[in-house]
Amino acid sequence: MTSPHGIVSVAHRPPVMGVRGMVASGHPLASMAGMRILMEGGSAIDAAVAVGAALNVVEPQMSGMGGDGFIMLYDSASRSVKAVNATGAAPYGASREFYKRDGIPMKGILSASVPGIVDGWLLAQGKYGKLSLDRVFEPAIELAGEGFPVSHKLAQGIMDETPPFASVPSSRKVFTRDGRPLRAGEMLVQKDLADSFRLIAREGRDAFYKGSIAKAIAKFSQSLGGLLTEKDLADHRSHWDEPISTTYRGHTVYEFPPNSSGHVLLQELNMVERFDLKSLGFNTAESIHLMVEAKRLSFADREKCLADPRWVKVPIKGLLSKDYAAEQAAKINMGKAAMDVRAGAPERHGDTTYFCIADRWGNAVSQLQSLQSGFGSGLIAEGTGILLNNRMTYWHLEDDHVDRLEPGKRVRHTMNPVIVTKNDKLFLILGTPGADTQVQTNLQLITHIIDFGLNPQEAVEAPRWRHTGGGTESTIPHTCPDELHLEGRFKEEIRKRLRAKGHDLKILGDWEGTGNAQVIMIDQETGALIGGSDPRRDGYTVGW
C-alpha cells in the first residue's frame, strides 16, 4: 500500500470508515459508548460527554470527574469552532508560602486542585446536546455499576500505583482485592461512581459543585489535611472561550487559547511552513531536525509568556504573527541543533486522554481531559467514587515565574485539542495525551497528513519522536535533560545524521513513543469519515 506521495504505508491496520458518525477514543468500551449515543440520535457533544464519562470508568488512570479538560466543538450550521475551558483553579488556601518548605507533592491530597471537567461537560451539552443527561450518562453508569474487565494496560497501571492505593481505604476497596492489585481480566466495579453519575444526571452541576458531592469532596480533603473547600468548588465556573488559529498550507488550524499550550503547535506550524517540508522527506533526519528546532523556539516562548490570561497578559497576537514566525524560523540552523534557545519578543508583533467525534449533521468534538499524571492524586473521595487530580504539581513556586502559584489561579496546561478546516469545511479532528509531547505529536500528525498525504491510521502508526528539555516540563522541578527520543523503528542512518547535527539521542522501543493519538479526517468531496487510533495504548475507532 502506497500513499499519494509515494510513501509506503507504515500502518499495520487500515483506517476505519464511516458516513453517519465516528468515535475515536483511548478505550474500546468508551468508543462504543459514544457510538451508542450517536446511533440513538445524539449529537457529537452528547456522544462526547458519554465518552468522557465512560473513560472516567474504564480508563481511570487518565481522566475523570475529579480532573480538568478542554472541549473544542465544530458547529456545522455556522461553520465555526467553539471552545469550553473546563479547567479548575488552585484552592484559595494554596499559596507559595504554604508549599515552599516541602514543595508540592506528586501524590496525595495536597496535590489536588479544583476539578473543572464536569461543569464543562454540562455547559457544552446544555447548548449543543439533543438528549437528556441521564441518557447520555447511561453507558458510564452501566460500566461503573455492573463492572468491566480490566485491560492489560490498566492492570499495569494499578500495579504501579498499588502502594498508595493500599494505604487509603476508599482507593483500596476499588482498585485492589484486600491490597492485591486487580489483574487483567478481573472485573472492576465502581458503584459509588455510578451513584455520582446518577446524582449529577438528576440534579445537574449543583450536585457536584454545591450539593452532596461537593460536601463529600471537601470533607474528605479536610480529613486528610487538604486545601479543597466547599467554597473552592462552589466558585468554580467553566466558560466559553474563543479559539486561536493560524493557517498552514491552505488549511486553518484551530487550537485552544491560554491557559492551554495550544499556541505552541501553531507557532511550530508557522515556522515549518516557511520550509519545503516535502522536499526534506517523510520522517528523515532533516525533517525531524526542522520540527525539533521549531519546537525548541516555541517552548522557549511558552516558558516566558504562558499563564492564566486572567492574571497575565499573554501576547497571543504576536506569538502567532507570520512576521514573528519568519524571525524565529531564520534562527533555525538546518545543520546544527540549538542548545541554548532564548524566548523571542512576540510583543513587538502585537496523564490525560484524548478523543474525537463526528456526527451525522457534520458537527464534531475534539476533547482532552486529564487527572494530570496516572490516577491523579491516587485518592478517591470517600463515598463518591471520584479520583481527585494532582494538577497542583504543574505549578511553579518561584516568585518571578510567569506561571507561579496564586490562590484561585488556573495553572497552564499542556492539553491542546485540535480542529483543522479547509475552505471553512471540517477536515481534521485530532489530538493526543502526553503532557509536553502533545504539541510535538500533533505537529507530526498534521504534517504527515497535509504534507505527505498519509491517511489517519498511517499517521498515528508512523514512527514517532519527542524532544525533552528547552522549556519542557515533566515533574517538579520542571526540568528534564535535552534529549531527542526516537522510537526504535527509525533506521540507523537517520540516527547517525541526527547525532551529526548535535542531537543527543535516546532510542525507545519500537512502539514506546508517548501518546495515544486519535484522528478523524473528513473527505472533502464525499463527506466520508476516515479514522485512525493509536496502537501504543488501547485506542479504538468506531465508524457508522
N, C-alpha and C positions, 0 to 999 in steps of 0.2 A: 504494500500500500504506500503510495507516494502523495504528499501534499502538493498543492498547486505550484509551489515554488521549487519543486524537485527534492524536497526533504523526505527521506524515508521515514515512515511512521515510527514513532517511539512508543506507541500505545500498545498495551497488552490486551485491551478490550476496546470494542467500538464505542462511539458516543451513543447516548440514549436519545431517541427521537420522540417527539410528540407534537400535537397541534392544539389541544384544548387545555393543556395545563402541564406544568412541570415543577418538581420539587427536588432540589439537590441539597443534602444536609450531611452532617457528620455521623449519622447513625441510620441504619435501615428502618427501624421502627419509627423514628421521628419523621423520616421522609414519607413513610406510609401514612402517618397521622395527618400530615399536610395534604397528601393526595386524597385521603378520605374526605376532608373538608372541601376541597375543590370539587370533587365529584358530587357532593351534596348541595352544590350551588354557592359555596362560599367564595369570597374574593381572595385576592392574593394576600391581603393583610389578615383576613380570617385564618387562612392557612398558615401565615407566618406566626401568629400567636399560638396556634395549635402546635406548630413545630417547636417554637421556643419553649412552650410548656412541656412538651414531650421530652425535649432534650434535657430539661431540668430533672426528669425522671431517669432516663436511660443513659445519660452522659453526665452524671452529677459532678464529675471531676472538672468539667469545663465551664458550666454556666448554671444559672438558676435564679429563682426569685430573690435570693439574697445577694445578687450581684447587679451589674450595670449593663448598658448596651447602647448601641446606635442603630436606628431604624431609618433606612432610606427607601422611599417609595417612588415609583414612576406611575403617574396618573395619565392614562391613555386619552381621556376626554380632553384634557388641557395640554397634553404633550409636555408635561412639566415634571420636575423632580422635587419632591418634598423630603423633609428630614425631621426626625424626632430625636432630641437629645434626652436619653434616659440614664444619665449618669448622676450618681449621688455625691454629696459633699462630705468633707471631713466633719466629724461631730463637733458641736460647739465647744466641747471640753478639750478638744485636741489642739495643743499648741506645741511650738518647737521646744519651749522650755520644758514641757512635760516629758518629751521624748529624748531630749539631748543627752541625759545621763547614760541611759542604756540603749538608746537607738530604737528604731521601730522594729518590732519582732516580725519574722516572716510568717509565723502562725500564731493562733490564739486570739483572744477577744480584743486585744489592743491593736490588732492588725485590721480590724473591721471598720469600714466606713458606711455611710447611709446607702442602702440598696435603692437603685433607681429604676430597674427594668420593668417592674410590674406597672408602675404608673405610665411608663412609655408604651407598653403593650396596649393598655386600656385607652390611652389618648389616641393612638393611631387607629385602633379598631373601632372606637366610638365614632370616628369621622368617615372611615372608608370601609367598615365592615358591613356585611349583609346578614350575618347570622347572629343568634343570641350568644352571649358569653358562655352560658352553660353548655351549649352545643359545641362551641369552639374548644372548651376545656375538656370535653368528654374523653377524647383519646388519652390525654395525660392522666385523667382521673382513673381510667381503667388500668393503665400501665402501672400506676402507683399503687392502687388498691389491690389489684389482683397479682401484681408482680410480673417480672420478665426475667429471662435467663441472662446472667451476667456474661458479657463478652470477654474474650481473652485480654483485650486492651484494658477494659475496666477492671478486670481481676488483678492485672499487674499494678494498676494504679492504687487499688485498695490495699494490696500487699505492701506497697511502698509507704502508704500512709498509716498503716495499722498501729504503730506505736502511739501516735497522738490519739487516734480513734479509740484505742483500748482504754485510754485514761479518762475519757469523757462519756458518761453513761448514755446521753442522748445520741451520740455518734456511734458508740459501741454497739448498741442494740440494732442499728440499721445495717452497718457495714461489716459486722463480724458475727460469728456464731460463738458466743461466750469467749470472745477475744481472738478467735481464729478468723483470719480474713476470708471473706467469701471467695469461692473458687469459680472459675469459668464453668458455666452451665448451671450453677445453683441459682435459685430464684431470689431476686431482690424485691422485697415488698416494703412499701413506704406508706402505711395507712395514714399517718399524721399528715404527710404531704398531700395525699388525696383529699383529706378533710379541709386543708387550707385552700386548695383549688376550689372546692365546693363552696366554701365561705366567700371567696372573692367573686365567684360567679353569681352568688346570691346578693351580696352587699356592695360589690364594686370596690373601687380603690380605697374607700374609707376603712374597709375591713383590714387592709394591710397597713395603712398609714395612720389610722386613728383608732381602730377598733381592737378586737381581741388579739389579732396577730401582732399589732404594734406593741400592745401591752406585754405580750409574752416575750417578744424580742428584747424590749427594754428591761424587763425583769431578769431575763437570762443574762443579759450583758452586765447588769449591775451586780448580779450574784457572783460574777467572776472578776469583778473589779474593772469592767469595761467602761467605755465612754458613751455608748449609744443610749439615748434617752427617748422618751415618748415625744418630746418637742422636736428632736432631730428628725424623727420620722414624719411628724405632723407637718413640719415646714417644708418637706421636700415637694418640688413640683418639676415634673418633666415638661419640656416645652418644644414647640415647633421652631425649627431653625432654617436659615437659608443655606442651601448647599453652596459650595465653592466649585469652580470648574476651570478647565483650560481646554485648549484644542490640541489635538495630536493627529497629524496626517489626515485631516478631513473629518475627524471624529471629535465629539465633545465628551470629555471625561469629567464626571461629577464625583465629588468627594465630600466628606463631612468636614465642616469648619471646626476651628478650635472650640473646645478643648481636645479635639481629635488631632492626630498627627497626619491627617489626610493631605495637608498641603505638601508634605514631603514627597508623596508619589507624584503630585502634579509638577513640582519643581524638577524631579528626576526626568519626567517625560519632556518637559520644556527643554532641558539640556540635551537629552538623547535625540530629540527631533532635529537638532542642528547638525547631526551627523548622518551619513548614509549607512544606516544600520544594516540594511540588506546586503550591501557590498562587503561589510565586515564579516558576514556569515552567521549562520544559526549556531548559537552556543559555542562559538570559537573563543580563543583566548582574547582576541581583540574586542569582540562584542561584550564579553563578560567584563573585561577591564574598563571599557567605557561606562557601563552601567554601575560598576562599583565606585568609580570616581565620581559619577553624578550623585550616587548615594552619599559619599563622604561629604560633599559640599552641602547637600540638602540637610543632612543630620546636624552639621555644624550650625546651620541657621535655626534648626529646631531647638538646639540646646540654648541658643541665645534668646529666642523670641517666644517660644510656645508656653502658654499657661492659660488659666481660666480667663476668657476675654471679659468677664465681669470685673476682674481685678487688674488686668494688664492689657494695654493696647497692643494687639498683635498686628503687625503690618502686612496683612494678607495681600492687599493690592500690590504692594511692592514685591513680596515673595513670589507672586505668580506672574509678574510682568515678563513679557517676552524679551524686553530690553535687558532686564536683570538676568534672565536666563542666558542671554548672549554673553554678558560679562562673566558669569560664572563658568559657562562652557569653555570660554577662552582660557581658563585656568587649567583645563584638563590636558595633561601630557600623555599622549597615546602610547608613549614608550616607557613610562615610569609611573609607578604608584606614588601618590602623595601621602607622605607620612605625617605631615603637620598641616592640617587643614583648619583654617580660621573661618568664622562666620563672615558673610558678606555684609553689605549695607543696603538691605532692601528698602529701608525707609526713604531713600532718595527717589524711589520709583512709586511714590505714592504711599493564664491558660483560658482560654477563650474558645468559642465555637462560632462558625460562620454557616449561614445557609442562604439560599436564594430561591425565589419562587416566581413563576409567571402564570397568570390565569387566562381564561378563555376570552376575556374582554381586552387583553393587551396590557393589563396592569402588571406591575412587578414589585417585588420587595427584595432588597439587599440588606442583610441584617447580621450584626455581630452582637454577642452578649457574653459576659465573662464574670468569673469569680476572682480573677487575676491569675493566681497560679493554681496548680492542681488541688481540687477540693477546697479552695479558698482558705479560710481560717482553720478549716478542719472541724468546725463546731456547728452542730445542728442545734438551733434554738429550741429548747425543750418544749415539747407539745405541738410544734408547728411542722416538723419535718424539713425545715428550711436551713440549708447550709449558708452560713454567713461568709461574705467575701474577705479577702485580705488585701484590698486595694490600697490601704494606707501605706503599704511598702513601696509605692511608687513616688512618695513624697521626698523632697529634699529638705534637709534641716539647716543648710547653710543660709545665713541671713540675707546674703546678697544674690541668691539664686532666683531666677525668674519664676521657677515652679516651686517656690518654698511653701511649706505648710502654713496655712492660716485656717483658723476655725471657720467653718461654713463655706470654704473654697473648694472647688472641684479640681482634682488633680488632672494633669494632662494624660491622655490615653493614647495607647498605640493602636486601638481599634479604628479601622477605616473601611467601611463598606463602599463598594464602587458600582456605579452605573455608567454605561457608555452609550451614547446615541450617535446616530448618523443621519443627517438631514432631519433632526428632531424626532426621528423614529428610534425606538428602542433597539439596541444592537447587542449589548453585553451586560450581564449581571454577574458580578464576580467578587470574590474575596477569600480570605483565609484567616485562621487564627495564627498565632506565632509571635506575639509581642513585637519587638522591633523588626523582626523578619517580615512582617506583613507587607509593608510598602515595598520591600525588595521582591517578594514573591509576586505581588500584584504587578510590578513593573515587568517581570519576566512573562507573566501570563498575557498581559496586554500586547507586548511586543511580539511574543510568539504567534499570536493570532493575527494582529494587524500587519506586522511587517513580514512575517514568514508564512502566513496562511495556514497555520495549524488549526485543527478542529479542537473543541474544548477538551476532549479526552486526551488527545495528544499533548495539549498544552499543560495539563495538570500532571501528566506522567513523565514529561521531559525531565532529564537530569537537572537538578536544582542546586544553586549556590546561595550562600548567605555570607554577609560580611559583618563582623563584630568590631567594636571599637569606634572611635571617632564620633562620640556623642551617643553611641548605642548603649542602652541601659539594660541590664539583666536583673540583678538583685542589689540590695544595699552592699556597697556604697555607690552603686550606679556606674560601675566601671567594668570593663572586660577587655581582654587583650585584642590588639589589632590583628585579626586573622581573617583569611578568606577560606570558608568551609566549602568543600566540593563533595557532592555525592560521588561514590566510587565508580559510577558509570562514565565519568569524564575520562577520556583517554590520556595516556601518559604524555603525549605530545602537547596537549593543552596545558597540562600541569607544568611542564617544563617552560613553556612560553610565558605562563603567568608568573612563575618564580623569577624568570629573567627580567620581568617588569618590576620586580621588587615586592611581590605579594608573598606574605608568609602563609603557607597553605596548611590546612588541616583536612585530611581525607576522611570522609564519613563512610558508613556502609552504603550500599547501592541505593537504598530507599530510606535513608535516615535524615533527609532534609526536613527542616521544620515546616509545619503547616498541615492543614487538611483542606486544601483548596477545593472550591466548588465553582463551576462556571455554567451559565446558560447563555447560549447565543441564539439570536433570532435571525433567521434567514430573511434578508431584506426584500426578496422577491416573492417567496411563497408563504412567509409567516411561520414556517416550521420552527419548532423549538429543538435545539440541539444541546444536550447537556453532558457534562463531564464531572466525575467525582474522584477525589484523591485516594489512591490505594495505600497511602502511607498510614492511614488510620482506618476507621470504619465508614468512610464516606460512601454515600449511596444516592443515586439519582433515579427518580421515577418519572416517566413520561406518560401522558394520556392522549 
